[in-house]
Amino acid sequence: MIVDGFFLAGAIICLLSMLICVGAAILRQPPNDITIISVAVVELFLVVYAIAAVVRQLSGEPVLGEPWEFWGYFLTALLVPIGAFWWAILERSRWSNIVLGAVGITILVMLFRMEQIWDGVAGL
């Protein structure tokens, strides 16, 4: 697998978001602006990633794996932060920060798999 800048940026953003949210849960805080904004930054990154993926494909760099699988992972990844946001808004307990923290690691794993699909690496 070729590791590109988008994957590295996404990994950093996802890990920071996870640390912020899990740290808030450890401190027994309910979801607050910082934890929710950290998840919003993950969602913003995914939007930028989508634009870059479309540009890469239109400029002639094809998805070497199955395109439907790549875009399926991507659309699912877009929904994960939104679902966690609504969970955190509806249940304002410190456990909601764990759900918000799970977004970071979940998206990181999905980004890793999307990079594998893009590069044509067979699934594990």
C-alpha positions in Angstrom: 0.0 0.0 0.0 1.2 3.4 -0.9 0.7 5.9 2.0 -0.2 9.3 0.7 -0.6 12.7 2.3 -4.4 12.4 2.6 -4.1 9.2 4.6 -1.5 10.7 6.9 -3.6 13.9 7.4 -6.7 11.8 8.0 -4.8 9.6 10.5 -3.6 12.6 12.5 -7.0 14.3 12.5 -8.8 11.0 13.5 -6.3 10.2 16.3 -6.5 13.7 17.7 -10.3 13.7 17.7 -10.3 10.3 19.4 -7.8 11.5 22.1 -9.8 14.6 22.8 -13.1 12.7 23.1 -11.8 9.8 25.2 -9.9 12.3 27.4 -13.1 14.2 28.0 -14.8 10.9 28.9 -12.0 10.0 31.3 -12.5 13.4 32.9 -16.2 12.6 33.2 -17.3 15.5 31.1 -20.4 15.5 29.0 -20.0 16.3 25.2 -19.0 19.9 24.8 -18.0 22.2 22.0 -14.4 20.9 21.9 -15.4 17.2 21.5 -18.2 17.9 19.0 -16.0 20.3 17.0 -13.2 17.6 16.9 -15.7 15.2 15.3 -16.9 18.0 12.9 -13.3 18.4 11.8 -13.2 14.6 10.9 -16.4 15.1 8.8 -14.8 18.2 7.1 -11.8 16.2 6.3 -14.0 13.5 4.7 -15.6 16.2 2.5 -12.2 17.4 1.4 -11.1 13.8 0.8 -14.1 13.3 -1.4 -13.3 16.3 -3.5 -9.7 15.1 -3.8 -10.8 11.5 -4.8 -13.1 12.9 -7.5 -10.4 15.1 -8.8 -7.9 12.2 -8.8 -10.3 10.0 -10.7 -11.2 12.7 -13.2 -7.5 13.5 -13.8 -6.8 9.8 -14.8 -5.8 8.1 -11.6 -8.3 5.2 -11.3 -9.3 3.2 -8.3 -7.4 0.0 -8.9 -9.7 -2.0 -6.7 -13.5 -2.1 -6.9 -14.8 1.5 -7.3 -18.2 0.6 -5.8 -16.4 -0.8 -2.7 -14.3 2.4 -2.3 -17.3 4.7 -2.6 -19.4 2.4 -0.4 -16.8 2.7 2.3 -16.7 6.5 1.8 -20.4 7.0 2.0 -20.5 4.9 5.1 -17.6 6.9 6.6 -19.6 10.1 5.9 -22.5 8.9 8.0 -20.5 7.7 11.1 -19.6 11.2 12.4 -23.2 12.4 11.8 -24.7 9.5 13.7 -22.3 10.0 16.6 -23.1 13.8 16.7 -26.8 13.1 17.0 -26.1 10.5 19.7 -24.0 13.0 21.7 -26.7 15.7 21.3 -29.6 13.4 22.4 -27.8 11.7 25.3 -25.6 14.3 26.9 -23.6 11.9 29.2 -19.9 11.3 29.5 -20.5 8.0 27.7 -21.4 9.9 24.6 -17.8 11.1 24.4 -16.8 7.5 24.1 -19.1 7.2 21.1 -17.6 10.4 19.7 -14.1 8.9 20.3 -15.0 5.8 18.5 -15.6 7.9 15.4 -11.9 8.7 15.1 -10.7 5.1 15.3 -13.5 3.9 13.0 -12.8 6.5 10.3 -9.1 5.7 10.6 -9.7 2.1 9.9 -12.0 2.9 7.0 -9.4 5.3 5.5 -6.8 2.6 5.7 -9.1 0.2 3.9 -10.1 2.9 1.3 -6.4 3.4 0.6 -5.9 -0.3 0.1 -8.9 -0.4 -2.4 -7.5 2.7 -4.2 -4.1 1.0 -4.6 -5.6 -2.4 -5.6 -4.4 -4.3 -2.6 -6.5 -7.4 -1.9 -8.5 -7.4 1.3 -7.3 -9.2 4.4 
